[in-house]
């Protein structure tokens, strides 16, 4: 299973490290670090399908499901 949100498609990104020393001098690079999406494993009951579905979704995806409803969100993400 990939580390990606099933609803929004969010994945990790690579960003720059930033230390207090860089902040002071502006000439001391600290390299890069990977920033991960806030992924959670949630189980939802879909009444239209009459079954439970377990998803790995971001917290933004949870808000999307709360707003649209689980069936519409899954249909928009082309999971059903």
N, C-alpha and C positions, 0 to 999 in steps of 0.2 A: 504494500500500500504506500503510495507516494505521500510525502508531507505537503499536501495541497488541499485547500478547502474545496469540498464538492460543490458548494453553492456559488461562491464568488471567484474561485480559482486562485486565491491568494497563495503565494509560496514565499520562501525565504529570499532575502536580497542581500547583496554584499555592500557594506558601507564602510566608511573610514573610521578608524579608531581616533579618539580625541582625548588626550590627556591634559592635565592641568599645566604640564610643562609646555606643550604645544600652545596652549592658550596664552602662556606668558611670553614665548619667544617667536612663535609663528614660523619656525624653521626646523622643527624636530618631528619628522613624520613618524607615525606609530603603526603604519600598515593598515590592513583591512580586517574586518571581522564580519561574520555572517549574522544577520538579524532575522530571527525566525518569526513566522506568523503565530498568533495566539490560537493554536488549534486545540479543539476539545473533541472528545468522542461522546456523541449523544445518541440516544435511542428515541425515535419518534414513532407514534402510532398514526398510521394513515387510514382514516375511516373509509375513504373511497376504495382503497385496495383491501381493507380489512386485515392488515398485517403490520408488524413492526419493522422499521428500517433503522439500522445503525449507520450513522454518518460521522466522518471526521470533518468538522466544520470550524471555521473561525468564529470569533465572537460577533463579528459583523454579519456573518451568515446566520447566526442565531437571531439577530435583530431583524434580518430580512424575512426569516421564517415566521417570526412573531407578527410582522406587519402583513405579509401576503397570505400566510397560511402554508402548511407543509406541502399540500398537493400542488398548489400553484407554483411554489418555489422550486419544487422538484421538476415540474413540467418546464419551467423557464430555463432551468439548468440542463435540460434534456437528459435527465436521469431516469425518467419513466416515459 
